[in-house]
Amino acid sequence: MAETISRDDVAHVASLAKLAFDEAKLDQFTDQLTDILTLFETLSEVDTSAVEPTYSVTPNVNHLREDVADNWHQKQELLANSPEEAADLIKVPAIIKGEDD
Amino acid sequence: MTFNYFDHDLSDLHQKLLNHELTAQELTQATLDNIAASDGDVQAFLGTNGPEALQQAQELDEKGDFSNPLAGIPMGLKDNLSTKGLETSGASKILAGFKPVYDATVVQKLQAAGAISVGKLNMDEFAMGGSTENSAYQKTTNAWDHTKVPGGSSGGSATAVAAGQIPYALGSDTGGSIRQPAAFNGIVGFKPTYGRVSRFGLFAMASSLDQIGPLTRTVKDNALVLNAIAGFDKMDSTSVESEVPDFTARLGQGIKGMRIAVPKEYFEEGIDPKVAQQVKSAIEQLRELGATVDEVSLPHTRYGVAAYYIIMSSEASSNLQRYDGIRYGFRSPDAKSLEDVYVKTRSEGFGDEVKRRIMLGTFSLSAGAYDAFFKKAAQVRTLIVEDFNKVFNDYDLIVGPTAPTTAYGLGEEINDPKAMYLADALTIPVNLAGLPGLSINAGFVDGLPVGLQLIGKPFDEATIYQAAQAFEDATRWFEKRPAVAEKY
């Protein structure tokens, strides 16, 4: 089991999670996550070599239904929640660099 | 008209509405007045919807059909339950102003029953926390002592009921978020079996653990609300098609001969001796009422917190990817590129506890850590499930404390996330195993309520209610009123 998490690891995980931290926050999170990982380490005391993992406790397998299209959201209501819209579409900043500059 | 919920349970309100001693409009207006009188002290509501509630009450009065036990009676909803057209933020800045385009299934069901929602209740941001201090908007206080936390994450729901603002509320429970605030506020809080209640329209935190349930002053009230919200829903593939019984059916039957197990591990590490004493005398009362009580062992209890925080944060980090500033909610005004929209929106929109859990989850799922953390936690989860199964071969119920302490002071724990996580140790295993669990007031320590937790077999909520009702009849702790009750 990985023993610790370094400041660089924390910065890397932040980039995976699409989060940015300033220097002070990065230090604080490194300390806090290190502390919490010591808690996680206690699991290594448990012998799980012959144990199947449990990812869900539902007795269900799958509920299947007829594949019938059902249009029950109104486009305008959905668009009303978008931060920016144009021409009945959700507007986002340029995806390709340079286009908007 | 003034109206005090401490004088009436749901059955009583129902009779008064049926007999036309009371109208839905009078009751709704009195409820809104009570909230206005006390919410300055407890800050349970993020928002009320008085005009819509009064309109709905008027329509009910005109129709005159109060045959449903919940018809015409006001209630409140945790702010992670979608309400069509009404702001639902999950107490997060990233969803400021968000108005869902549909109602959660539980909201639809309550509406169909004629229940009147008067507002949305405060919570820890995205239900992440145990004190409601992680709300991006306000600090809810404990109904019994306004310098103490209400518990969390359904702190607004628990305080609003305990303070007599509303007769019941819905909350959600991923690792104790209904039971622990119910314990801290001295009310009844129930997390049903995983799959008993549809999660459709509940903001997903950890999908294999989340479950919606009622918070009420009495056991019977709780069973009445669960009657209304339980059942299969085609919109939630994890909701279960099994028959929904009448959860009030076995109330009053007593507990003679019921086999109760008390796990010794629930009285070990970190439990306040006064809380332990209070819970032990509650268990003694169950014995006096005719149950057989034995000490048992749930040996993997101490690994529950670690397994839970890995599984929950992993699922949460995936679920919260949807908050990206594109389709709804907050978008950072400084974002110049698409990548900027994601990173700046999430960094500015989420609070620290949410970020911490996203980081823990992203780490636990990342290459190199997956087997050691996520898979390992899922294996330990299996052992915790097996611990419960073994005990339930010989017993009807497992009983112990809900939380290791009474409500602590506002601001006392918030800077030590690990300590906050460890405080969930007694509620978490129930979610990992998907079991039903209820917290009921078992008396007071230094003026603050103590919760007794009753844990049952999957889909055996009725036995829990039966035992809780017997305990409530014998103790009647719910009759004690906090000072805030004088406001009405």
Interface residues (C-beta under 8 A of the other chain):
Chain A: M1 A2 I5 D9 V10 V13 A14 L16 A17 K18 L19 A20 F21 F29 Q32 L33 D35 I36 L39 F40 E41 T42 L43 S44 E45 V46 T48 V51 E52 P53 T54 Y55 S56 V57 T58 P59 N60 N62 H63 R65 W72 H73 Q74 E77 L78 A80 N81 S82 P83 E84 I90 V92 P93 A94 I95 K97
Chain B: F98 K99 V101 Y102 Y194 G195 S208 K234 S237 T238 V240 H300 R302 Y303 V305 A306 A307 Y309 I310 S317 D324 G325 I326 R327 Y328 G329 F330 R331 A335 K336 S337 L338 D340 V341 Y342 V343 K344 R346 S347 F350 K355 R356 I358 M359 L360 T362 F363 S366 G368 A369 A372 F373 K375 K376 A377 A378 Q379 V380 R381 T382 L383 V385 P417 K418 Y421 L422 L432 A433 G434
